[in-house]
Amino acid sequence: MLTLAVIYLPLSLSVLALLCLMILRIGHMVGGCPAARRRAEAAAVTIATGYAAIGAGGIMLIGALIPLLAQLPAVGVMAALGFAALCLGLGFAHAVGTLRAVVLDAPASAAPAPAEG
């Protein structure tokens, strides 16, 4: 069982770390516009931190299910890695969508309200 954890944890945590770095990189890239730079970078750090916390918790919960498939250890590890990758990918898509929404909202909130008339 320890061998399964030694295989599962580093692989899944490295995927989590790479996706967090991608969120930060995307935040830096979309912050190329001076009007949205500070907002994009602050949002990227906040979103990446939340993603890391939720992703690490999910990885731990999925890893806790590996002993249920002790009779088929290879199947257990592969199923856990696949499910973790699926969950992390869905969370990543949501995180990038949130980052995009924050950045796209920046010019609209900076513009003055139209005059009634």
Protein Blocks (a to p, Z undefined) as FASTA:
>chain_A
ZZmmmmmmmmmmmmmmmmmmmmmmmmmmmmmpmklmmmmmmmmmmmmmmmmmmmmmmmmm
mmmmmmmmmmlmmlmmmmmmmmmmmmmmmmmmmmmmmmmmmmmmmmmmmpccdddZZ
